[in-house]
Amino acid sequence: MIITKSPREVKLMKEAGRIVATVFEQLGPKCKPGVSTWELDQLAGKIIRSEGATPTFLGYGGFPGNICISVNDTLIHGIPSKDIILKEGDVISLDVGATKDGYIADAARTFPVGEISPEAEALIEATEASFWNAVINYAKPGGYVGDISHAIQSYLEPKGYGVPREYAGHGVGVKLHEDPFVPNYGYEGSGPRLRVGMTLAIEPMVTLGSRATYVLDDEWTVKTLDGKLSAHYENTIVITEDGFEVLTVLDEKELKKWQEQM
């Protein structure tokens, strides 16, 4: 069942989203060579709690970290560790959830660690661009979830990137995972209709090579089967009367930048 949110609930989710965006603002510059993913996780937890919120992922299904931190060929659900030390040229994805006053916001960003290769830069940019292309053009009342899904797939695959089928975006609100399921592939005009008040975590998860993945024995860490790089970009949005609003950014500069390009 898809649960639409009232203006009051959206306001609460937007506050959770501000906290998530603050984590990215503070952690992004700290994704440097020599830093462990455990250190970043501890700082993320500290930031979230300092805002009167709780890390949504901690303990979710037994997950042991405050946030998911995925490096290089880890697509999603990377477990923070003192043994994973960032090095020059890595790419690192931070997936962050914050719960405040009973409402959740969920988002992800992929950052470069020092100087990265041109193909890694292009992967990160294409992953983000696929999100903005989809929401700017298709996130509006009367459209379909499949319109967003198709837009992500049709942006990425012609460029040669892999779009894994096993993982997808989702509704979000009181629960981390609510209806509807929002795949990163599909057909226009398919899936549920978009309605005002629907809150969705839209999250392209993209590989530099094959879309095939596998899960480590820890039952969390998802890696690319061919060992090639991956990237992840996600925001929580709400469908509004005239389109959409992104709830997990600190301002609208990014939206305006991408609107000029799309």
Protein Blocks (a to p, Z undefined) as FASTA:
>chain_A
ZZdddfklmmmmmmmmmmmmmmmmmmmmmmcghiafklmmmmmmmmmmmnopacfkgopa
oiabfbdcdehjlmghpacdfklccdehiacdddddddeehiacdddddddehjadfklm
mmmmmmmmmmmmmmmmmgcghiafklmmmmmmmmmmmnopacdfkbccddddjbmbdcdd
ddfbdcehiajdddehiacdddddddfbdfbdcddfkomaccdfklpacddddddddddf
klpadfkbfblklmmmmmmmZZ
